[in-house]
């Protein structure tokens, strides 16, 4: 199907081209919106960025070759557009007083104590990797890119850091399993 759609996208007939583009748009629109929603939480902004993503795709159809994965191209563009929108609008989520009251209880004291313990056993680089992965939810690939270190090195350092922390906590007779 995708090879046929790709050929239609390259067609000189504008009607065939428009139909192929609509097929791509309808097929990937929800997936693109989901991808964008990982960065943006406003429905109108998500739909606007999704439309911008497909406009970008349509404008660059002539520059794509058939070895390129259309899905990958569209999702990468969607992610980049969402990140650019965040940067451009400097949008940070702010909570109203009502929303703040309804946040589930979180034991910050325990987290701070755990971080203090980790600071005792881990070097700065290991601590940064563990915090970025466990607290901020970055993938190893994102941490790797951010720190300009190979993903295998990041994963290896993470595993060693967790083992060191677990061993230290076990010696203190703290149950962190």
N, C-alpha and C positions, 0 to 999 in steps of 0.2 A: 504493500500500500504506500509506504513512504517514498519508495523509488518513483512510483507513478506520480505522487503529489509533487515530488521534487521536480520531475520533468515538466509538470503542469506549471509550477512556479516560474520556470525558465521560458515558458512559452511566449511567443510574440503576440498571441491572441489575448487581449486584455480581459475578456470575459472568462477564459479558461484560467488565466492567472488569478483573477479575483475569486473565482470559485475555489481554487486550490488554497488560496490564502484563508478564505472563510472556513474551509475544512480544518486547517491548522489551528485557526483561532478557536473554533468550537471544540476541537479535540483537547487543546492544552489550556484553555482559559482558566478552568477551576484549579488546575495544578499550579499555574502561574500565580493565581491569587493566594493559594496556600503558601507558596514559597515567599511571597511578599509579606504575608501576614506574620511570618516569623520575625519581621523587623518593624512592621507598621501595624498599629492596632485600630486605625480608623477605616471603616468600610469604604467610604468615598475615596480616600487617598489610595487604598489598595486597588480599587477599580481603575482609578486614573493612572496609577503607575503601571498596571497591567496593560492598559490601552497604549501607554507610551512604549512599553516593551514590544508590543506587536507592531506598532508604527515603526520602531527601530528595526525590527526584523524585516518588515516589508521594504523599507528603504534600503536595506543591505542585501536583499535577495540576490541581486546580480553579482555581488562580491563573494557569495558563498559557493563552495564547490560541493559536489555530491559526497565527498568523503567526510564532510562535516556532519555531525549529528545535530539535527534540527532541534530536538528536545534539549540537548545540552546547551546549544547556543541560546535558545529562548530562556531557559532557566538561569543561566549565567547572567544574561542581560537583565532579567527580572531582579535577581539578587543585587546586582550592581546598581540598578535604578533605585531600589529600595534604600540601599546604603547611601547613595548620593542624595536622595530626598531627605534622609535623616540629617546628613551633614548640611545640606542647603537650608533646611528649615530649622536646624538645631532643635529638633523636637525631642524632648525628654518627657517621659510619662510623669505627670504630676497627679497626686491623689488628693481628693477633697477630704475634708475632715471626716465626713461620713464614711468614706472608703477606708480611711486610716483606722477608724474604730472597728471596722469589720475584718481587718487583717487577722488571720489566725495567729495564735500565740506562737512565738518563736523564741527559743532560749538563747538570746545573744550572749549571756554570761557564759554558758557552757561552750559556745562556739569560740569566744575569746580565750577561754582557758585552754581549749584544744589548740588554738593557734599559738598560744604562748608555749605550750609543750612542743609543738612542731618546730618552733623557732629554735628550741634548744638542741634538737637533733639533726635538723636538715640545714644544708647550706642555703644561701640566698637563691641560687638557681633552682634547686629542688623545691624549695618552698614556693617560689613563683609558679612553677609548673603545677604543683599540687593545688594551689589556690585557684589558678586559672581554670583547671579542669573540674575540680570538685565544687567550688563555690560559684564561679562565674559560668560554668557549663561550656567552656570552650572545648572543641574537639581537639585531639592531638594534632590534626592537620592544621587547624587554625593557630594553635600555639607554635607549631613548627614554622609556619609562615611568619608569624609575628616576631619570633626570636631569631629567624633566619638560621635555624638548625634543622637537620634532617628529621623527619618524622620518626624514624627508627631510634635515633638518639633520644628524642623526647620521650618516647614510650619506654625506653630502657631506663632513663633517669627517673621517670615516674614510678616504674615498678620497684627500683632500688629504694626510692624515697619512701614508698609505702611500706616496704619490708623493714626499713630502718625505724620508721615511726611505730609500726606494730611491735617490733622487738622491744623498743624502749618502753612503750605503754605496757607491754606484758611484764617487763621487769618491775614496773611500778605497781603491778597487780591491778591495773585498770582494765576493765572488760570493754574492749572496743571492737568486738567482732561483728 
